[in-house]
Amino acid sequence: MDWMQIISAVALIMFIIVLYPAARDMMKNSQQVTSSDWLSIIAPMLAVALIVMFLAALV
Amino acid sequence: MNQNYSTVAQRSTSALATNKVLRNTYMLLSMTLLFSGFTAALSVFLNMPPMTYLISVIGGMVIAMFVLPRFADSTAGIGIVFLITGLLGFGLGPVLTMYASLPNGGNIITLSLGGTGVIFMGLSAYALATKKDFSFLGGFLMVGFLLVLLAAVANIFLQIPAMSLMISAVVIMIMSGFILYDTSRIIHGGETNYVLATIGLYMTIFNIFISLLQILGIMGNDD
């Protein structure tokens, strides 16, 4: 294990610790989600997945 | 009647303010992308060592999280955004050098760049056209992002290529969600500071580009 991997792991853990309170607050204060809300993100997410698969096929 | 005029006037003032934030965000975003492209080219030209990426990303994230919020309302904030994006671009240099040395490296870099552009513009256009409020995504995206960071920490030690591929794919989906969330926040007046809006969108573009490079690099490797 080289020192760059250790520094990467430490930096990511610090990043998680810093972001955790914000994530907890966002979850606490999140609004009720309806099925139409979820439907509205299915199409764009599917499109993103298709773009990635298309690009992978081109390589 | 007067009340109606007042309501209409308030709405149009709010719409103008939103348009101004959106216009300034996209203008600053395009300038910072050009600037980070320049610093990335400089880093490739100088043939910077691999540790440059790590140092630049850590430096950029520390400045973005602890310094930028203090100066976001002043003109110094614009300079700090250029510092962060320039630093992150400079860090990309060794990564681009590594991918360029692969047999089809040029193709991988071009496709990643094009794919990132298509994903960003497509999702921004979707959020702008539908005007849908995506604020409900915030909590899920943050928790998802933390979980993916935990998986990334585990994979630093485990070194499983399939897990690396999975993490990159999930990062692209989460960052795509953040593009919808951030753009919708600007449209609905949730984000009125174009400096913070720019850095948020820049980070999503940066992460999508890096993840696409990783996915296409693994998929394009015949070994």
Contacts between the chains, C-beta under 8 A, distances in Angstrom:
chain1	res1	chain2	res2	distance
A	1	B	157	7.5
A	4	B	50	7.3
A	4	B	51	6.1
A	4	B	54	5.8
A	5	B	156	5.2
A	5	B	157	7.7
A	7	B	54	6.2
A	7	B	58	7.7
A	8	B	54	6.2
A	8	B	156	5.6
A	9	B	153	5.3
A	9	B	156	4.8
A	9	B	157	7.2
A	11	B	54	7.6
A	11	B	57	7.8
A	11	B	58	5.1
A	11	B	61	7.7
A	12	B	149	5.4
A	12	B	152	5.8
A	12	B	153	4.8
A	12	B	156	7.5
A	13	B	153	6.1
A	15	B	61	6.6
A	15	B	149	6.3
A	16	B	146	5.7
A	16	B	149	5.1
A	16	B	150	6.6
A	16	B	153	7.7
A	18	B	65	6.2
A	19	B	142	7.0
A	19	B	145	7.3
A	19	B	146	6.1
A	19	B	149	7.8
A	20	B	146	6.6
A	22	B	142	6.5
A	23	B	139	7.3
A	23	B	142	3.8
A	23	B	143	5.5
A	23	B	145	7.6
A	23	B	146	5.4
A	26	B	138	4.8
A	26	B	139	4.3
A	26	B	142	4.9
A	27	B	139	4.0
A	27	B	142	7.3
A	27	B	143	6.1
A	28	B	139	8.0
A	29	B	139	7.7
A	30	B	136	6.5
A	30	B	138	6.4
A	30	B	139	3.7
A	30	B	140	7.6
A	31	B	135	6.9
A	31	B	136	5.4
A	33	B	136	4.8
A	37	B	136	5.2
A	40	B	130	7.0
A	40	B	132	5.3
A	40	B	134	7.8
A	41	B	134	7.2
A	41	B	137	7.0
A	41	B	177	7.0
A	41	B	180	6.7
A	44	B	122	7.4
A	44	B	123	5.7
A	44	B	126	5.1
A	44	B	176	6.9
A	44	B	180	6.6
A	45	B	173	6.2
A	45	B	176	6.4
A	45	B	177	7.4
A	47	B	122	6.5
A	48	B	119	5.6
A	48	B	122	7.9
A	48	B	123	7.3
A	48	B	172	6.6
A	48	B	173	6.6
A	48	B	176	4.7
A	49	B	173	7.3
A	51	B	115	6.0
A	51	B	118	6.0
A	51	B	119	6.0
A	51	B	122	7.8
A	52	B	115	7.1
A	52	B	169	6.9
A	52	B	172	6.1
A	52	B	212	7.1
A	52	B	215	6.6
A	55	B	111	5.0
A	55	B	112	7.6
A	55	B	114	8.0
A	55	B	115	4.7
A	55	B	212	6.8
A	55	B	215	7.9
A	55	B	216	6.1
A	56	B	215	6.3
A	56	B	216	6.3
A	56	B	219	4.4
A	58	B	107	7.8
A	58	B	111	5.9
A	59	B	104	6.5
A	59	B	107	6.4
A	59	B	108	6.1
A	59	B	111	6.5
A	59	B	216	4.9
A	59	B	219	5.3
A	59	B	220	3.6
